[in-house]
Amino acid sequence: MRVAVIMGHEIAHALADHGAERATQQMGAQAIGQILALGIGQVIPSMEDDFTVWARQSAC
């Protein structure tokens, strides 16, 4: 009986197209992650350059 209930529940999800909703949410999350990665990629190199300059000046 439990298996039938679970199967019915999963079939209802498939019919309601929840899989497509989940895929859309994941794509949105990936896009946000890529945007953040690009932003961080722009910030970190400049921080690294600042640290390199500071380290060279401190070594003298």
Stockholm file with secondary structure:
# STOCKHOLM 1.0

chainA/1-60         MRVAVIMGHEIAHALADHGAERATQQMGAQAIGQILALGIGQVIPSMEDDFTVWARQSAC
#=GR chainA/1-60 SS CHHHHHHHHHHHHHHHTHHHHHHHHHHHHHHHHHHHHHHHHHHHHHHHHHHHHHHHHHHC
#=GC SS_cons        CHHHHHHHHHHHHHHHTHHHHHHHHHHHHHHHHHHHHHHHHHHHHHHHHHHHHHHHHHHC
//
